[in-house]
Each structure stands twice: as C-alpha cells, then as structure tokens.
C-alpha cells in the first residue's frame, strides 16, 4: 500500500489512506482472488507504525475518512508490526 507522507498531508491522512486500500481490496476481492473476510496487514518501520492503528481503530469514524469505498469495513483479522515505532504506557 502507498500512503501520503507527513510532508504531503497531516495525520490521520496516512491512516485513512491505508484504510481506503483495505476497503478497495475488499470491494475488488473477486478480481484479485482474495477472501475479503480474512485479510492481514504487515508493515516494517513506518508501515508497521500504520499497520497497528489500521487494525486497532476499526469503528472510529475520525480515522476512516470520507474517501472511496466508505461503506465497506476496513477491519482486518491479523496485524504484524515489524520494527515499527510503538509506545508503551504503564
């Protein structure tokens, strides 16, 4: 997936971009021969940084945006963050 960098658009635009990409895949699942009910995301570095909130913000409309395929859920069934920046709170 490609997304706009922070120099091109402010957050949450990047998250909205990857959510739109997931919705695109689900909308076109038959053309790409994928199961729209079993989608996982993986990202390294900044891609991992976006994979986590993609999977953890389902249903939060402020992160969905108003882009294409809006009626389709961006819910994924698996997330893999490979050395993406994360924060740990206690």
PDB file with one MODEL, atoms N, CA, C and O in Angstrom:
MODEL        1
ATOM      1  N   UNK A   1       0.831  -1.176   0.000  1.00  0.00           N
ATOM      2  CA  UNK A   1       0.000   0.000   0.000  1.00  0.00           C
ATOM      3  C   UNK A   1       0.875   1.239   0.000  1.00  0.00           C
ATOM      4  O   UNK A   1       1.930   1.280   0.634  1.00  0.00           O
ATOM      5  N   UNK A   2       0.432   2.210  -0.697  1.00  0.00           N
ATOM      6  CA  UNK A   2       1.095   3.503  -0.670  1.00  0.00           C
ATOM      7  C   UNK A   2       0.239   4.470   0.129  1.00  0.00           C
ATOM      8  O   UNK A   2      -0.987   4.363   0.151  1.00  0.00           O
ATOM      9  N   UNK A   3       0.884   5.394   0.771  1.00  0.00           N
ATOM     10  CA  UNK A   3       0.167   6.394   1.554  1.00  0.00           C
ATOM     11  C   UNK A   3       0.918   7.713   1.468  1.00  0.00           C
ATOM     12  O   UNK A   3       2.115   7.759   1.183  1.00  0.00           O
ATOM     13  N   UNK A   4       0.175   8.781   1.724  1.00  0.00           N
ATOM     14  CA  UNK A   4       0.796  10.102   1.697  1.00  0.00           C
ATOM     15  C   UNK A   4       1.698  10.260   2.913  1.00  0.00           C
ATOM     16  O   UNK A   4       1.322   9.899   4.028  1.00  0.00           O
ATOM     17  N   UNK A   5       2.871  10.795   2.694  1.00  0.00           N
ATOM     18  CA  UNK A   5       3.799  11.047   3.784  1.00  0.00           C
ATOM     19  C   UNK A   5       3.377  12.263   4.592  1.00  0.00           C
ATOM     20  O   UNK A   5       2.503  13.026   4.183  1.00  0.00           O
ATOM     21  N   UNK A   6       4.008  12.431   5.740  1.00  0.00           N
ATOM     22  CA  UNK A   6       3.645  13.559   6.605  1.00  0.00           C
ATOM     23  C   UNK A   6       4.000  14.902   5.970  1.00  0.00           C
ATOM     24  O   UNK A   6       3.450  15.931   6.363  1.00  0.00           O
ATOM     25  N   UNK A   7       4.905  14.910   5.000  1.00  0.00           N
ATOM     26  CA  UNK A   7       5.214  16.143   4.287  1.00  0.00           C
ATOM     27  C   UNK A   7       4.136  16.543   3.299  1.00  0.00           C
ATOM     28  O   UNK A   7       4.053  17.701   2.891  1.00  0.00           O
ATOM     29  N   UNK A   8       3.301  15.567   2.911  1.00  0.00           N
ATOM     30  CA  UNK A   8       2.224  15.826   1.956  1.00  0.00           C
ATOM     31  C   UNK A   8       0.876  16.044   2.620  1.00  0.00           C
ATOM     32  O   UNK A   8       0.035  16.778   2.102  1.00  0.00           O
ATOM     33  N   UNK A   9       0.668  15.406   3.770  1.00  0.00           N
ATOM     34  CA  UNK A   9      -0.627  15.505   4.450  1.00  0.00           C
ATOM     35  C   UNK A   9      -0.433  15.200   5.929  1.00  0.00           C
ATOM     36  O   UNK A   9       0.398  14.369   6.297  1.00  0.00           O
ATOM     37  N   UNK A  10      -1.195  15.866   6.764  1.00  0.00           N
ATOM     38  CA  UNK A  10      -1.067  15.652   8.202  1.00  0.00           C
ATOM     39  C   UNK A  10      -1.863  14.426   8.643  1.00  0.00           C
ATOM     40  O   UNK A  10      -2.841  14.034   8.008  1.00  0.00           O
ATOM     41  N   UNK A  11      -1.417  13.836   9.745  1.00  0.00           N
ATOM     42  CA  UNK A  11      -2.110  12.694  10.321  1.00  0.00           C
ATOM     43  C   UNK A  11      -3.528  13.109  10.709  1.00  0.00           C
ATOM     44  O   UNK A  11      -3.696  14.188  11.278  1.00  0.00           O
ATOM     45  N   UNK A  12      -4.528  12.325  10.435  1.00  0.00           N
ATOM     46  CA  UNK A  12      -4.556  10.892  10.162  1.00  0.00           C
ATOM     47  C   UNK A  12      -4.655  10.533   8.686  1.00  0.00           C
ATOM     48  O   UNK A  12      -5.131   9.445   8.360  1.00  0.00           O
ATOM     49  N   UNK A  13      -4.221  11.409   7.780  1.00  0.00           N
ATOM     50  CA  UNK A  13      -4.325  11.128   6.344  1.00  0.00           C
ATOM     51  C   UNK A  13      -3.656   9.808   5.975  1.00  0.00           C
ATOM     52  O   UNK A  13      -4.183   9.070   5.142  1.00  0.00           O
ATOM     53  N   UNK A  14      -2.522   9.496   6.567  1.00  0.00           N
ATOM     54  CA  UNK A  14      -1.807   8.257   6.253  1.00  0.00           C
ATOM     55  C   UNK A  14      -2.649   7.040   6.644  1.00  0.00           C
ATOM     56  O   UNK A  14      -2.738   6.071   5.890  1.00  0.00           O
ATOM     57  N   UNK A  15      -3.252   7.095   7.805  1.00  0.00           N
ATOM     58  CA  UNK A  15      -4.108   6.006   8.266  1.00  0.00           C
ATOM     59  C   UNK A  15      -5.351   5.886   7.384  1.00  0.00           C
ATOM     60  O   UNK A  15      -5.791   4.780   7.070  1.00  0.00           O
ATOM     61  N   UNK A  16      -5.906   7.013   6.995  1.00  0.00           N
ATOM     62  CA  UNK A  16      -7.058   6.991   6.093  1.00  0.00           C
ATOM     63  C   UNK A  16      -6.688   6.372   4.756  1.00  0.00           C
ATOM     64  O   UNK A  16      -7.502   5.669   4.158  1.00  0.00           O
ATOM     65  N   UNK A  17      -5.471   6.622   4.276  1.00  0.00           N
ATOM     66  CA  UNK A  17      -5.021   6.036   3.015  1.00  0.00           C
ATOM     67  C   UNK A  17      -4.965   4.515   3.086  1.00  0.00           C
ATOM     68  O   UNK A  17      -5.440   3.837   2.174  1.00  0.00           O
ATOM     69  N   UNK A  18      -4.392   3.970   4.154  1.00  0.00           N
ATOM     70  CA  UNK A  18      -4.277   2.508   4.235  1.00  0.00           C
ATOM     71  C   UNK A  18      -5.633   1.860   4.493  1.00  0.00           C
ATOM     72  O   UNK A  18      -5.883   0.749   4.026  1.00  0.00           O
ATOM     73  N   UNK A  19      -6.508   2.535   5.228  1.00  0.00           N
ATOM     74  CA  UNK A  19      -7.866   2.013   5.414  1.00  0.00           C
ATOM     75  C   UNK A  19      -8.612   1.986   4.078  1.00  0.00           C
ATOM     76  O   UNK A  19      -9.348   1.041   3.795  1.00  0.00           O
ATOM     77  N   UNK A  20      -8.424   3.011   3.268  1.00  0.00           N
ATOM     78  CA  UNK A  20      -9.041   3.037   1.938  1.00  0.00           C
ATOM     79  C   UNK A  20      -8.502   1.902   1.083  1.00  0.00           C
ATOM     80  O   UNK A  20      -9.256   1.298   0.320  1.00  0.00           O
ATOM     81  N   UNK A  21      -7.222   1.600   1.192  1.00  0.00           N
ATOM     82  CA  UNK A  21      -6.631   0.500   0.426  1.00  0.00           C
ATOM     83  C   UNK A  21      -7.242  -0.841   0.824  1.00  0.00           C
ATOM     84  O   UNK A  21      -7.515  -1.674  -0.040  1.00  0.00           O
ATOM     85  N   UNK A  22      -7.458  -1.055   2.109  1.00  0.00           N
ATOM     86  CA  UNK A  22      -8.098  -2.294   2.561  1.00  0.00           C
ATOM     87  C   UNK A  22      -9.516  -2.378   2.016  1.00  0.00           C
ATOM     88  O   UNK A  22      -9.941  -3.431   1.541  1.00  0.00           O
ATOM     89  N   UNK A  23     -10.250  -1.268   2.085  1.00  0.00           N
ATOM     90  CA  UNK A  23     -11.614  -1.268   1.553  1.00  0.00           C
ATOM     91  C   UNK A  23     -11.620  -1.531   0.052  1.00  0.00           C
ATOM     92  O   UNK A  23     -12.511  -2.215  -0.451  1.00  0.00           O
ATOM     93  N   UNK A  24     -10.635  -0.995  -0.669  1.00  0.00           N
ATOM     94  CA  UNK A  24     -10.515  -1.265  -2.105  1.00  0.00           C
ATOM     95  C   UNK A  24     -10.324  -2.756  -2.356  1.00  0.00           C
ATOM     96  O   UNK A  24     -10.970  -3.331  -3.232  1.00  0.00           O
ATOM     97  N   UNK A  25      -9.427  -3.385  -1.579  1.00  0.00           N
ATOM     98  CA  UNK A  25      -9.199  -4.826  -1.752  1.00  0.00           C
ATOM     99  C   UNK A  25     -10.467  -5.626  -1.490  1.00  0.00           C
ATOM    100  O   UNK A  25     -10.775  -6.566  -2.223  1.00  0.00           O
ATOM    101  N   UNK A  26     -11.192  -5.261  -0.460  1.00  0.00           N
ATOM    102  CA  UNK A  26     -12.438  -5.970  -0.156  1.00  0.00           C
ATOM    103  C   UNK A  26     -13.470  -5.770  -1.257  1.00  0.00           C
ATOM    104  O   UNK A  26     -14.161  -6.713  -1.640  1.00  0.00           O
ATOM    105  N   UNK A  27     -13.577  -4.553  -1.765  1.00  0.00           N
ATOM    106  CA  UNK A  27     -14.541  -4.261  -2.826  1.00  0.00           C
ATOM    107  C   UNK A  27     -14.202  -4.995  -4.118  1.00  0.00           C
ATOM    108  O   UNK A  27     -15.092  -5.296  -4.914  1.00  0.00           O
ATOM    109  N   UNK A  28     -12.926  -5.284  -4.329  1.00  0.00           N
ATOM    110  CA  UNK A  28     -12.461  -5.936  -5.552  1.00  0.00           C
ATOM    111  C   UNK A  28     -11.907  -7.329  -5.283  1.00  0.00           C
ATOM    112  O   UNK A  28     -11.074  -7.825  -6.042  1.00  0.00           O
ATOM    113  N   UNK A  29     -12.361  -7.954  -4.219  1.00  0.00           N
ATOM    114  CA  UNK A  29     -11.826  -9.256  -3.802  1.00  0.00           C
ATOM    115  C   UNK A  29     -11.935 -10.312  -4.898  1.00  0.00           C
ATOM    116  O   UNK A  29     -11.000 -11.088  -5.095  1.00  0.00           O
ATOM    117  N   UNK A  30     -13.045 -10.357  -5.608  1.00  0.00           N
ATOM    118  CA  UNK A  30     -13.211 -11.366  -6.658  1.00  0.00           C
ATOM    119  C   UNK A  30     -12.186 -11.186  -7.768  1.00  0.00           C
ATOM    120  O   UNK A  30     -11.649 -12.167  -8.280  1.00  0.00           O
ATOM    121  N   UNK A  31     -11.911  -9.944  -8.143  1.00  0.00           N
ATOM    122  CA  UNK A  31     -10.944  -9.673  -9.215  1.00  0.00           C
ATOM    123  C   UNK A  31      -9.525 -10.082  -8.825  1.00  0.00           C
ATOM    124  O   UNK A  31      -8.732 -10.476  -9.679  1.00  0.00           O
ATOM    125  N   UNK A  32      -9.208  -9.987  -7.530  1.00  0.00           N
ATOM    126  CA  UNK A  32      -7.861 -10.315  -7.055  1.00  0.00           C
ATOM    127  C   UNK A  32      -7.784 -11.703  -6.417  1.00  0.00           C
ATOM    128  O   UNK A  32      -6.736 -12.116  -5.921  1.00  0.00           O
ATOM    129  N   UNK A  33      -8.924 -12.418  -6.441  1.00  0.00           N
ATOM    130  CA  UNK A  33      -8.994 -13.779  -5.905  1.00  0.00           C
ATOM    131  C   UNK A  33      -8.526 -13.843  -4.450  1.00  0.00           C
ATOM    132  O   UNK A  33      -7.695 -14.677  -4.090  1.00  0.00           O
ATOM    133  N   UNK A  34      -9.069 -12.954  -3.626  1.00  0.00           N
ATOM    134  CA  UNK A  34      -8.748 -12.952  -2.202  1.00  0.00           C
ATOM    135  C   UNK A  34     -10.037 -13.099  -1.395  1.00  0.00           C
ATOM    136  O   UNK A  34     -11.128 -12.807  -1.885  1.00  0.00           O
ATOM    137  N   UNK A  35      -9.897 -13.545  -0.176  1.00  0.00           N
ATOM    138  CA  UNK A  35     -11.025 -13.697   0.732  1.00  0.00           C
ATOM    139  C   UNK A  35     -11.163 -12.393   1.519  1.00  0.00           C
ATOM    140  O   UNK A  35     -10.297 -12.081   2.337  1.00  0.00           O
ATOM    141  N   UNK A  36     -12.227 -11.628   1.292  1.00  0.00           N
ATOM    142  CA  UNK A  36     -12.365 -10.342   1.975  1.00  0.00           C
ATOM    143  C   UNK A  36     -12.609 -10.465   3.476  1.00  0.00           C
ATOM    144  O   UNK A  36     -12.564  -9.468   4.197  1.00  0.00           O
ATOM    145  N   UNK A  37     -12.867 -11.691   3.950  1.00  0.00           N
ATOM    146  CA  UNK A  37     -13.118 -11.913   5.378  1.00  0.00           C
ATOM    147  C   UNK A  37     -11.871 -12.380   6.117  1.00  0.00           C
ATOM    148  O   UNK A  37     -11.910 -12.586   7.330  1.00  0.00           O
ATOM    149  N   UNK A  38     -10.780 -12.547   5.403  1.00  0.00           N
ATOM    150  CA  UNK A  38      -9.518 -12.986   6.010  1.00  0.00           C
ATOM    151  C   UNK A  38      -8.364 -12.179   5.448  1.00  0.00           C
ATOM    152  O   UNK A  38      -7.633 -12.647   4.575  1.00  0.00           O
ATOM    153  N   UNK A  39      -8.206 -10.968   5.951  1.00  0.00           N
ATOM    154  CA  UNK A  39      -7.152 -10.072   5.481  1.00  0.00           C
ATOM    155  C   UNK A  39      -6.248  -9.722   6.653  1.00  0.00           C
ATOM    156  O   UNK A  39      -6.716  -9.359   7.732  1.00  0.00           O
ATOM    157  N   UNK A  40      -4.960  -9.837   6.424  1.00  0.00           N
ATOM    158  CA  UNK A  40      -3.974  -9.427   7.413  1.00  0.00           C
ATOM    159  C   UNK A  40      -3.097  -8.336   6.832  1.00  0.00           C
ATOM    160  O   UNK A  40      -2.925  -8.242   5.617  1.00  0.00           O
ATOM    161  N   UNK A  41      -2.546  -7.517   7.705  1.00  0.00           N
ATOM    162  CA  UNK A  41      -1.644  -6.457   7.266  1.00  0.00           C
ATOM    163  C   UNK A  41      -0.296  -6.633   7.943  1.00  0.00           C
ATOM    164  O   UNK A  41      -0.213  -7.093   9.082  1.00  0.00           O
ATOM    165  N   UNK A  42       0.743  -6.266   7.240  1.00  0.00           N
ATOM    166  CA  UNK A  42       2.111  -6.354   7.726  1.00  0.00           C
ATOM    167  C   UNK A  42       2.817  -5.101   7.262  1.00  0.00           C
ATOM    168  O   UNK A  42       2.604  -4.633   6.144  1.00  0.00           O
ATOM    169  N   UNK A  43       3.652  -4.562   8.116  1.00  0.00           N
ATOM    170  CA  UNK A  43       4.433  -3.407   7.714  1.00  0.00           C
ATOM    171  C   UNK A  43       5.710  -3.336   8.502  1.00  0.00           C
ATOM    172  O   UNK A  43       5.767  -3.765   9.654  1.00  0.00           O
ATOM    173  N   UNK A  44       6.744  -2.789   7.879  1.00  0.00           N
ATOM    174  CA  UNK A  44       8.003  -2.565   8.587  1.00  0.00           C
ATOM    175  C   UNK A  44       8.227  -1.068   8.734  1.00  0.00           C
ATOM    176  O   UNK A  44       7.853  -0.278   7.867  1.00  0.00           O
ATOM    177  N   UNK A  45       8.828  -0.703   9.822  1.00  0.00           N
ATOM    178  CA  UNK A  45       9.126   0.685  10.129  1.00  0.00           C
ATOM    179  C   UNK A  45       7.849   1.530  10.112  1.00  0.00           C
ATOM    180  O   UNK A  45       6.931   1.257  10.885  1.00  0.00           O
ATOM    181  N   UNK A  46       7.769   2.541   9.255  1.00  0.00           N
ATOM    182  CA  UNK A  46       6.565   3.372   9.242  1.00  0.00           C
ATOM    183  C   UNK A  46       5.348   2.586   8.773  1.00  0.00           C
ATOM    184  O   UNK A  46       4.222   2.911   9.150  1.00  0.00           O
ATOM    185  N   UNK A  47       5.556   1.559   7.960  1.00  0.00           N
ATOM    186  CA  UNK A  47       4.449   0.688   7.560  1.00  0.00           C
ATOM    187  C   UNK A  47       3.894  -0.080   8.745  1.00  0.00           C
ATOM    188  O   UNK A  47       2.683  -0.276   8.853  1.00  0.00           O
ATOM    189  N   UNK A  48       4.777  -0.516   9.634  1.00  0.00           N
ATOM    190  CA  UNK A  48       4.332  -1.167  10.863  1.00  0.00           C
ATOM    191  C   UNK A  48       3.625  -0.195  11.773  1.00  0.00           C
ATOM    192  O   UNK A  48       2.651  -0.539  12.443  1.00  0.00           O
ATOM    193  N   UNK A  49       4.128   1.027  11.788  1.00  0.00           N
ATOM    194  CA  UNK A  49       3.506   2.083  12.581  1.00  0.00           C
ATOM    195  C   UNK A  49       2.074   2.328  12.121  1.00  0.00           C
ATOM    196  O   UNK A  49       1.228   2.702  12.933  1.00  0.00           O
ATOM    197  N   UNK A  50       1.782   2.124  10.835  1.00  0.00           N
ATOM    198  CA  UNK A  50       0.421   2.283  10.320  1.00  0.00           C
ATOM    199  C   UNK A  50      -0.386   0.996  10.416  1.00  0.00           C
ATOM    200  O   UNK A  50      -1.610   1.052  10.530  1.00  0.00           O
ATOM    201  N   UNK A  51       0.265  -0.160  10.372  1.00  0.00           N
ATOM    202  CA  UNK A  51      -0.458  -1.431  10.469  1.00  0.00           C
ATOM    203  C   UNK A  51      -1.182  -1.544  11.810  1.00  0.00           C
ATOM    204  O   UNK A  51      -2.327  -1.991  11.863  1.00  0.00           O
ATOM    205  N   UNK A  52      -0.519  -1.141  12.884  1.00  0.00           N
ATOM    206  CA  UNK A  52      -1.141  -1.240  14.212  1.00  0.00           C
ATOM    207  C   UNK A  52      -2.422  -0.414  14.315  1.00  0.00           C
ATOM    208  O   UNK A  52      -3.465  -0.974  14.652  1.00  0.00           O
ATOM    209  N   UNK A  53      -2.391   0.885  14.042  1.00  0.00           N
ATOM    210  CA  UNK A  53      -3.646   1.630  14.166  1.00  0.00           C
ATOM    211  C   UNK A  53      -4.688   1.227  13.123  1.00  0.00           C
ATOM    212  O   UNK A  53      -5.887   1.372  13.364  1.00  0.00           O
ATOM    213  N   UNK A  54      -4.252   0.727  11.979  1.00  0.00           N
ATOM    214  CA  UNK A  54      -5.217   0.232  11.000  1.00  0.00           C
ATOM    215  C   UNK A  54      -6.065  -0.865  11.637  1.00  0.00           C
ATOM    216  O   UNK A  54      -7.288  -0.878  11.502  1.00  0.00           O
ATOM    217  N   UNK A  55      -5.407  -1.771  12.323  1.00  0.00           N
ATOM    218  CA  UNK A  55      -6.123  -2.873  12.934  1.00  0.00           C
ATOM    219  C   UNK A  55      -6.803  -2.535  14.236  1.00  0.00           C
ATOM    220  O   UNK A  55      -7.727  -3.238  14.646  1.00  0.00           O
ATOM    221  N   UNK A  56      -6.373  -1.480  14.899  1.00  0.00           N
ATOM    222  CA  UNK A  56      -6.888  -1.174  16.234  1.00  0.00           C
ATOM    223  C   UNK A  56      -7.909  -0.034  16.279  1.00  0.00           C
ATOM    224  O   UNK A  56      -8.425   0.288  17.349  1.00  0.00           O
ATOM    225  N   UNK A  57      -8.201   0.574  15.138  1.00  0.00           N
ATOM    226  CA  UNK A  57      -9.117   1.719  15.140  1.00  0.00           C
ATOM    227  C   UNK A  57     -10.401   1.461  14.371  1.00  0.00           C
ATOM    228  O   UNK A  57     -11.088   2.408  13.988  1.00  0.00           O
ATOM    229  N   UNK A  58     -10.737   0.212  14.140  1.00  0.00           N
ATOM    230  CA  UNK A  58     -11.970  -0.115  13.427  1.00  0.00           C
ATOM    231  C   UNK A  58     -13.160   0.488  14.174  1.00  0.00           C
ATOM    232  O   UNK A  58     -13.278   0.347  15.391  1.00  0.00           O
ATOM    233  N   UNK A  59     -14.024   1.150  13.439  1.00  0.00           N
ATOM    234  CA  UNK A  59     -15.215   1.733  14.018  1.00  0.00           C
ATOM    235  C   UNK A  59     -15.042   3.159  14.521  1.00  0.00           C
ATOM    236  O   UNK A  59     -16.019   3.794  14.916  1.00  0.00           O
ATOM    237  N   UNK A  60     -13.819   3.672  14.514  1.00  0.00           N
ATOM    238  CA  UNK A  60     -13.585   5.056  14.921  1.00  0.00           C
ATOM    239  C   UNK A  60     -13.626   5.928  13.666  1.00  0.00           C
ATOM    240  O   UNK A  60     -12.650   6.010  12.920  1.00  0.00           O
ATOM    241  N   UNK A  61     -14.747   6.563  13.450  1.00  0.00           N
ATOM    242  CA  UNK A  61     -15.011   7.273  12.194  1.00  0.00           C
ATOM    243  C   UNK A  61     -13.997   8.365  11.882  1.00  0.00           C
ATOM    244  O   UNK A  61     -13.741   8.643  10.710  1.00  0.00           O
ATOM    245  N   UNK A  62     -13.410   8.993  12.909  1.00  0.00           N
ATOM    246  CA  UNK A  62     -12.456  10.067  12.643  1.00  0.00           C
ATOM    247  C   UNK A  62     -11.206   9.570  11.910  1.00  0.00           C
ATOM    248  O   UNK A  62     -10.467  10.365  11.330  1.00  0.00           O
ATOM    249  N   UNK A  63     -10.973   8.261  11.939  1.00  0.00           N
ATOM    250  CA  UNK A  63      -9.819   7.704  11.239  1.00  0.00           C
ATOM    251  C   UNK A  63     -10.179   7.090   9.889  1.00  0.00           C
ATOM    252  O   UNK A  63      -9.289   6.783   9.096  1.00  0.00           O
ATOM    253  N   UNK A  64     -11.459   6.910   9.618  1.00  0.00           N
ATOM    254  CA  UNK A  64     -11.874   6.299   8.353  1.00  0.00           C
ATOM    255  C   UNK A  64     -11.749   7.256   7.178  1.00  0.00           C
ATOM    256  O   UNK A  64     -11.392   6.839   6.076  1.00  0.00           O
ATOM    257  N   UNK A  65     -12.036   8.525   7.397  1.00  0.00           N
ATOM    258  CA  UNK A  65     -12.017   9.486   6.303  1.00  0.00           C
ATOM    259  C   UNK A  65     -13.266   9.349   5.458  1.00  0.00           C
ATOM    260  O   UNK A  65     -14.143   8.539   5.758  1.00  0.00           O
ATOM    261  N   UNK A  66     -13.347  10.131   4.417  1.00  0.00           N
ATOM    262  CA  UNK A  66     -14.526  10.123   3.548  1.00  0.00           C
ATOM    263  C   UNK A  66     -14.138   9.764   2.119  1.00  0.00           C
ATOM    264  O   UNK A  66     -14.708  10.276   1.156  1.00  0.00           O
ATOM    265  N   UNK A  67     -13.168   8.886   2.005  1.00  0.00           N
ATOM    266  CA  UNK A  67     -12.665   8.536   0.681  1.00  0.00           C
ATOM    267  C   UNK A  67     -13.462   7.401   0.069  1.00  0.00           C
ATOM    268  O   UNK A  67     -14.520   7.030   0.578  1.00  0.00           O
ATOM    269  N   UNK A  68     -12.960   6.856  -1.010  1.00  0.00           N
ATOM    270  CA  UNK A  68     -13.656   5.811  -1.752  1.00  0.00           C
ATOM    271  C   UNK A  68     -13.969   4.594  -0.881  1.00  0.00           C
ATOM    272  O   UNK A  68     -13.279   4.312   0.099  1.00  0.00           O
ATOM    273  N   UNK A  69     -15.026   3.885  -1.267  1.00  0.00           N
ATOM    274  CA  UNK A  69     -15.424   2.627  -0.632  1.00  0.00           C
ATOM    275  C   UNK A  69     -15.796   2.799   0.837  1.00  0.00           C
ATOM    276  O   UNK A  69     -15.655   1.859   1.619  1.00  0.00           O
ATOM    277  N   UNK A  70     -16.265   3.974   1.224  1.00  0.00           N
ATOM    278  CA  UNK A  70     -16.566   4.267   2.626  1.00  0.00           C
ATOM    279  C   UNK A  70     -17.541   3.288   3.282  1.00  0.00           C
ATOM    280  O   UNK A  70     -17.384   3.009   4.471  1.00  0.00           O
ATOM    281  N   UNK A  71     -18.544   2.746   2.567  1.00  0.00           N
ATOM    282  CA  UNK A  71     -19.470   1.829   3.242  1.00  0.00           C
ATOM    283  C   UNK A  71     -18.856   0.478   3.625  1.00  0.00           C
ATOM    284  O   UNK A  71     -19.447  -0.267   4.407  1.00  0.00           O
ATOM    285  N   UNK A  72     -17.694   0.162   3.090  1.00  0.00           N
ATOM    286  CA  UNK A  72     -17.051  -1.129   3.341  1.00  0.00           C
ATOM    287  C   UNK A  72     -16.146  -1.019   4.562  1.00  0.00           C
ATOM    288  O   UNK A  72     -15.433  -0.029   4.725  1.00  0.00           O
ATOM    289  N   UNK A  73     -16.174  -2.020   5.404  1.00  0.00           N
ATOM    290  CA  UNK A  73     -15.345  -2.032   6.609  1.00  0.00           C
ATOM    291  C   UNK A  73     -13.866  -2.202   6.262  1.00  0.00           C
ATOM    292  O   UNK A  73     -13.512  -2.919   5.325  1.00  0.00           O
ATOM    293  N   UNK A  74     -13.017  -1.534   7.029  1.00  0.00           N
ATOM    294  CA  UNK A  74     -11.560  -1.711   6.857  1.00  0.00           C
ATOM    295  C   UNK A  74     -11.003  -2.696   7.898  1.00  0.00           C
ATOM    296  O   UNK A  74      -9.792  -2.761   8.110  1.00  0.00           O
ATOM    297  N   UNK A  75     -11.880  -3.449   8.535  1.00  0.00           N
ATOM    298  CA  UNK A  75     -11.472  -4.403   9.571  1.00  0.00           C
ATOM    299  C   UNK A  75     -10.560  -5.476   8.976  1.00  0.00           C
ATOM    300  O   UNK A  75     -10.828  -6.016   7.903  1.00  0.00           O
ATOM    301  N   UNK A  76      -9.481  -5.770   9.696  1.00  0.00           N
ATOM    302  CA  UNK A  76      -8.558  -6.842   9.304  1.00  0.00           C
ATOM    303  C   UNK A  76      -8.511  -7.882  10.421  1.00  0.00           C
ATOM    304  O   UNK A  76      -8.869  -7.599  11.565  1.00  0.00           O
ATOM    305  N   UNK A  77      -8.069  -9.073  10.078  1.00  0.00           N
ATOM    306  CA  UNK A  77      -8.057 -10.161  11.028  1.00  0.00           C
ATOM    307  C   UNK A  77      -6.679 -10.417  11.638  1.00  0.00           C
ATOM    308  O   UNK A  77      -6.567 -11.172  12.603  1.00  0.00           O
ATOM    309  N   UNK A  78      -5.645  -9.809  11.096  1.00  0.00           N
ATOM    310  CA  UNK A  78      -4.295 -10.006  11.633  1.00  0.00           C
ATOM    311  C   UNK A  78      -3.463  -8.757  11.387  1.00  0.00           C
ATOM    312  O   UNK A  78      -3.637  -8.061  10.387  1.00  0.00           O
ATOM    313  N   UNK A  79      -2.554  -8.487  12.322  1.00  0.00           N
ATOM    314  CA  UNK A  79      -1.653  -7.335  12.229  1.00  0.00           C
ATOM    315  C   UNK A  79      -0.246  -7.810  12.554  1.00  0.00           C
ATOM    316  O   UNK A  79      -0.042  -8.531  13.531  1.00  0.00           O
ATOM    317  N   UNK A  80       0.725  -7.411  11.742  1.00  0.00           N
ATOM    318  CA  UNK A  80       2.127  -7.676  12.052  1.00  0.00           C
ATOM    319  C   UNK A  80       2.901  -6.369  11.916  1.00  0.00           C
ATOM    320  O   UNK A  80       2.936  -5.760  10.847  1.00  0.00           O
ATOM    321  N   UNK A  81       3.514  -5.955  13.010  1.00  0.00           N
ATOM    322  CA  UNK A  81       4.321  -4.732  13.036  1.00  0.00           C
ATOM    323  C   UNK A  81       5.781  -5.163  13.177  1.00  0.00           C
ATOM    324  O   UNK A  81       6.208  -5.619  14.238  1.00  0.00           O
ATOM    325  N   UNK A  82       6.530  -5.013  12.100  1.00  0.00           N
ATOM    326  CA  UNK A  82       7.932  -5.406  12.116  1.00  0.00           C
ATOM    327  C   UNK A  82       8.773  -4.149  12.325  1.00  0.00           C
ATOM    328  O   UNK A  82       8.973  -3.380  11.385  1.00  0.00           O
ATOM    329  N   UNK A  83       9.251  -3.937  13.503  1.00  0.00           N
ATOM    330  CA  UNK A  83      10.059  -2.831  13.998  1.00  0.00           C
ATOM    331  C   UNK A  83       9.492  -1.441  13.696  1.00  0.00           C
ATOM    332  O   UNK A  83      10.237  -0.502  13.417  1.00  0.00           O
ATOM    333  N   UNK A  84       8.174  -1.329  13.756  1.00  0.00           N
ATOM    334  CA  UNK A  84       7.545  -0.013  13.656  1.00  0.00           C
ATOM    335  C   UNK A  84       7.635   0.693  14.999  1.00  0.00           C
ATOM    336  O   UNK A  84       7.645   0.032  16.037  1.00  0.00           O
ATOM    337  N   UNK A  85       7.701   2.014  15.006  1.00  0.00           N
ATOM    338  CA  UNK A  85       7.750   2.728  16.272  1.00  0.00           C
ATOM    339  C   UNK A  85       6.460   2.544  17.058  1.00  0.00           C
ATOM    340  O   UNK A  85       5.366   2.735  16.526  1.00  0.00           O
ATOM    341  N   UNK A  86       6.593   2.179  18.303  1.00  0.00           N
ATOM    342  CA  UNK A  86       5.434   1.991  19.180  1.00  0.00           C
ATOM    343  C   UNK A  86       5.709   2.670  20.513  1.00  0.00           C
ATOM    344  O   UNK A  86       6.846   3.024  20.824  1.00  0.00           O
ATOM    345  N   UNK A  87       4.656   2.844  21.288  1.00  0.00           N
ATOM    346  CA  UNK A  87       4.763   3.459  22.601  1.00  0.00           C
ATOM    347  C   UNK A  87       4.169   2.494  23.613  1.00  0.00           C
ATOM    348  O   UNK A  87       3.131   1.882  23.362  1.00  0.00           O
ATOM    349  N   UNK A  88       4.818   2.363  24.740  1.00  0.00           N
ATOM    350  CA  UNK A  88       4.326   1.505  25.818  1.00  0.00           C
ATOM    351  C   UNK A  88       3.944   2.375  26.998  1.00  0.00           C
ATOM    352  O   UNK A  88       4.772   3.129  27.510  1.00  0.00           O
ATOM    353  N   UNK A  89       2.697   2.278  27.434  1.00  0.00           N
ATOM    354  CA  UNK A  89       2.230   3.035  28.589  1.00  0.00           C
ATOM    355  C   UNK A  89       2.014   2.092  29.753  1.00  0.00           C
ATOM    356  O   UNK A  89       1.589   0.952  29.563  1.00  0.00           O
ATOM    357  N   UNK A  90       2.305   2.562  30.964  1.00  0.00           N
ATOM    358  CA  UNK A  90       2.006   1.772  32.166  1.00  0.00           C
ATOM    359  C   UNK A  90       0.926   2.436  32.948  1.00  0.00           C
ATOM    360  O   UNK A  90       0.524   1.934  33.997  1.00  0.00           O
TER     361      UNK A  90
ENDMDL
END
